[in-house]
Amino acid sequence: MMTLYSLDHSKLMEVSEFTIDGNDLLIKGKILAAMPMTARLKPEEARRLFGLLNWQLLFFLLTLPFRRGTSA
């Protein structure tokens, strides 16, 4: 399970599963630890993601799993 946090460090979303539906990526989880949600990422939206990336951000994302977490 992966957890996304808001800026005040409260749980925003718990992602429990990634699945494939045709050409789309489904992201399943719970918002605010209560409401089940399934988000759909379409190929055209995934391509737009690359327009948001720069070299600094790409390097950060590649090294993120190896960085030390912060306690807050």
C-alpha positions as CSV (number, residue, x, y, z in Angstrom):
1,M,0.0,0.0,0.0
2,M,1.2,3.5,-0.8
3,T,0.0,6.6,1.1
4,L,-0.1,10.1,-0.3
5,Y,-0.1,13.0,2.3
6,S,-1.4,16.5,2.2
7,L,0.8,19.5,3.1
8,D,-0.3,19.2,6.8
9,H,1.0,15.6,6.8
10,S,-2.5,14.1,7.1
11,K,-3.4,11.1,5.0
12,L,-4.9,12.2,1.8
13,M,-5.1,8.9,-0.2
14,E,-4.1,5.3,0.3
15,V,-3.4,3.6,-3.0
16,S,-3.9,-0.1,-2.8
17,E,-3.7,-1.4,-6.3
18,F,-2.7,-0.6,-9.9
19,T,-4.5,-2.6,-12.6
20,I,-4.7,-2.5,-16.4
21,D,-8.0,-2.0,-18.2
22,G,-7.5,-2.1,-21.9
23,N,-5.0,0.8,-22.6
24,D,-5.8,2.6,-19.3
25,L,-4.2,2.3,-15.9
26,L,-6.6,2.0,-13.0
27,I,-5.5,3.3,-9.6
28,K,-7.6,1.9,-6.7
29,G,-7.6,3.2,-3.2
30,K,-9.3,5.2,-0.5
31,I,-9.5,9.0,-0.1
32,L,-9.4,10.4,3.4
33,A,-9.2,6.8,4.7
34,A,-13.0,6.3,4.1
35,M,-14.2,6.8,0.5
36,P,-13.2,4.1,-2.0
37,M,-12.1,5.5,-5.3
38,T,-10.9,4.2,-8.7
39,A,-9.0,6.7,-10.9
40,R,-8.4,6.1,-14.6
41,L,-5.2,7.3,-16.3
42,K,-5.6,7.3,-20.1
43,P,-2.7,7.2,-22.5
44,E,-3.1,10.8,-23.7
45,E,-3.0,12.0,-20.1
46,A,0.1,9.9,-19.4
47,R,1.8,11.5,-22.4
48,R,0.9,15.0,-20.9
49,L,2.8,13.9,-17.8
50,F,6.1,14.0,-19.8
51,G,5.5,17.6,-20.6
52,L,5.5,18.4,-16.9
53,L,8.9,16.8,-16.3
54,N,12.3,18.5,-16.5
55,W,15.7,16.9,-15.9
56,Q,15.9,17.9,-12.2
57,L,12.4,16.4,-11.5
58,L,13.2,13.3,-13.4
59,F,16.4,12.8,-11.5
60,F,14.6,13.4,-8.2
61,L,11.9,10.8,-9.1
62,L,14.5,8.2,-10.0
63,T,16.3,8.7,-6.7
64,L,13.2,9.1,-4.5
65,P,12.9,5.4,-3.4
66,F,16.5,5.6,-2.1
67,R,16.2,8.8,-0.1
68,R,15.7,8.8,3.7
69,G,12.2,9.6,4.9
70,T,11.5,12.5,7.2
71,S,9.6,12.2,10.5
72,A,6.9,14.7,10.9
